[in-house]
Amino acid sequence: MSDLDRLLRNDARTELPDDGFTSRVLGTLPSVRARSERAWLKPVLVMGSAALGSGLAVALSPVGTALLSGFQDLMYLRTGSPGAIAGIAICGALLVSALVLAFEE
């Protein structure tokens, strides 16, 4: 071990006076148990909202192959057909779910 390394290690072992700052900060932090109890809630809300939004979009979309033809209409920029509107609704539901996942703390 070099002299510089030894000096830095010895210096890191000395405690700095903080007048109780560390204990005040640690006292205001939420407990680890409180954070871990609800760790499952965020993924359930995101997946539930994605499933609900997509399910509603599929349930309210036209029956049959109209959804596929709606995506074809979207390729040709014809957005007024019922299938195209249903395709936009499904994509919108998934986009909102992705945004919730990205920006949720």
C-alpha angles and dihedrals in degrees: 000000000000125000092248092051091050092049093050093048092050091048091050091055094059115095121233119221109246102168092235095310094130094051092048092051093046089048093057096049117098115252120262090238093058091053095045095048092066100034090111094054099077097053091045092052093047095046092042093052091047092050093045094047094046092044092052092047092051093044093051095042123099118276124254127008093339090104091057091046087048090059088049089052089053089053089058091043095248099140100166101078119101091240091052091050090050090050091051090049093052092047090047092052091052092046092052090049091051091049091050089051093047099047102033112108 
